[in-house]
């Protein structure tokens, strides 16, 4: 089993930026495709960004051009840089493999307010 710990969330005004980070109890980032997901109040969890083992990335249309997923080899983390944040980005953000093969972590809350 693998445990994920997400961090970096917070309160930010529209147009602001945040950088989220995800650490895993085992270094699986070279084994699995990874992704960031989010769940807004009253909505289903959705995938927002994915990164393959080979470095390919893909994004939900709603965040394309604003979010960037990357792997920090030195810190063995998967990061999500978020720019030009909007109110609709407010959610709890989680990381997991593509297809969510492991249990969810606690997530990190991102709140965009004006």
C-alpha positions in Angstrom: 0.0 0.0 0.0 1.0 3.6 -0.5 0.1 6.7 1.5 -0.1 10.1 -0.1 0.5 13.4 1.7 -0.6 16.5 -0.1 0.4 20.0 0.9 0.5 23.6 -0.3 -3.1 24.6 -0.3 -4.5 27.8 1.1 -6.6 30.9 0.6 -5.9 32.9 -2.4 -7.6 35.7 -4.3 -8.7 35.3 -7.9 -5.7 35.6 -10.2 -3.4 34.3 -7.5 -1.0 31.3 -7.6 -0.3 28.2 -5.5 2.0 25.3 -5.7 0.8 22.0 -4.4 3.1 19.1 -3.5 2.4 15.4 -3.1 4.7 13.0 -1.3 4.3 9.2 -1.2 5.4 6.7 1.4 7.1 4.8 -1.4 8.8 6.3 -4.4 6.3 5.2 -7.0 6.7 8.1 -9.3 9.0 6.3 -11.6 6.6 3.3 -11.7 3.2 4.7 -12.2 1.6 7.5 -14.2 0.5 10.1 -11.7 -2.3 12.6 -11.5 -3.8 15.4 -9.5 -7.5 15.3 -8.8 -9.9 17.7 -7.1 -13.3 17.5 -5.4 -15.4 20.6 -5.0 -18.3 20.7 -2.5 -21.3 18.8 -3.8 -19.4 17.5 -6.8 -17.7 14.3 -7.8 -13.9 14.0 -7.7 -12.4 14.9 -11.1 -8.9 14.6 -12.6 -7.3 17.9 -13.4 -3.8 17.0 -14.5 -1.8 13.8 -15.3 1.8 13.0 -15.9 3.0 9.8 -17.4 6.2 8.0 -16.3 7.8 9.2 -19.5 7.0 12.9 -18.8 4.0 13.4 -20.9 1.3 15.6 -19.4 -2.4 16.2 -20.0 -4.9 18.6 -18.4 -8.6 19.1 -18.0 -9.8 21.8 -20.4 -10.8 23.9 -17.4 -7.2 24.2 -16.2 -5.3 24.0 -19.4 -2.8 26.9 -19.7 -3.0 27.7 -16.0 -1.9 24.5 -14.2 1.4 22.6 -14.6 2.1 19.2 -13.3 5.7 18.2 -12.7 7.9 15.7 -10.8 10.6 16.9 -8.5 13.1 14.1 -8.5 15.2 15.6 -5.7 12.3 15.8 -3.3 10.5 12.8 -4.8 7.3 14.7 -5.1 4.6 15.3 -7.7 3.8 19.0 -7.8 1.0 21.1 -9.3 1.7 24.7 -10.0 -1.5 26.7 -10.3 -1.7 30.2 -11.8 -4.5 32.6 -12.5 -6.7 30.8 -10.0 -10.5 31.2 -10.3 -13.3 30.8 -7.8 -14.3 27.5 -9.6 -10.9 26.1 -8.7 -11.9 26.0 -5.1 -11.8 22.3 -4.0 -9.8 19.7 -2.0 -6.9 18.6 -4.2 -5.6 15.0 -4.1 -2.8 13.1 -5.8 -2.9 9.4 -6.8 -1.9 7.3 -9.7 -3.7 7.4 -12.9 -6.8 5.3 -12.3 -6.4 5.9 -8.5 -4.9 2.6 -7.6 -4.2 3.5 -4.0 -6.2 4.9 -1.1 -6.8 8.6 -1.1 -4.8 10.9 1.2 -6.3 13.7 3.2 -5.9 16.2 0.4 -5.1 19.9 0.6 -7.8 22.6 0.5 -7.6 25.3 -2.1 -10.0 28.2 -1.6 -10.2 31.0 -4.1 -12.1 34.0 -2.8 -12.7 37.6 -3.6 
